[in-house]
């Protein structure tokens, strides 16, 4: 399962990264991007390939328009965090991201459509 989260700033994404490492995610499996990050390759389960980070974000978010909005927000300090987790621990990691300050979380099963993570009965939203 793949997760993508939006954080208000570098401090929040840093806290989330530390929390994920403490929960057992190898640091190299956690991808963080801000407005200065150069594009890089990540594994996209739905495409079953290595793809650019931004192609992966588009596939997770579901629309180029929404990604354009994310990029605009990133120019004002918003950061993204992406990772792959086992399906049985997905809810645990989604909650950890929210606790660390995620404004929005998307998750997707292998070969499944992206979905907004539902935490405590409500969608997490960046607005």
Secondary structure as GFF3:
##gff-version 3
##sequence-region A 1 127
A	DSSP	beta_strand	2	7	.	.	.	ID=ss1
A	DSSP	alpha_helix	10	22	.	.	.	ID=ss2
A	DSSP	three_ten_helix	27	29	.	.	.	ID=ss3
A	DSSP	beta_strand	31	33	.	.	.	ID=ss4
A	DSSP	beta_strand	41	44	.	.	.	ID=ss5
A	DSSP	beta_strand	49	52	.	.	.	ID=ss6
A	DSSP	alpha_helix	53	61	.	.	.	ID=ss7
A	DSSP	alpha_helix	64	74	.	.	.	ID=ss8
A	DSSP	beta_strand	79	84	.	.	.	ID=ss9
A	DSSP	three_ten_helix	87	89	.	.	.	ID=ss10
A	DSSP	alpha_helix	90	99	.	.	.	ID=ss11
A	DSSP	beta_strand	102	108	.	.	.	ID=ss12
A	DSSP	beta_strand	115	116	.	.	.	ID=ss13
A	DSSP	beta_strand	118	119	.	.	.	ID=ss14
A	DSSP	beta_strand	122	123	.	.	.	ID=ss15
###
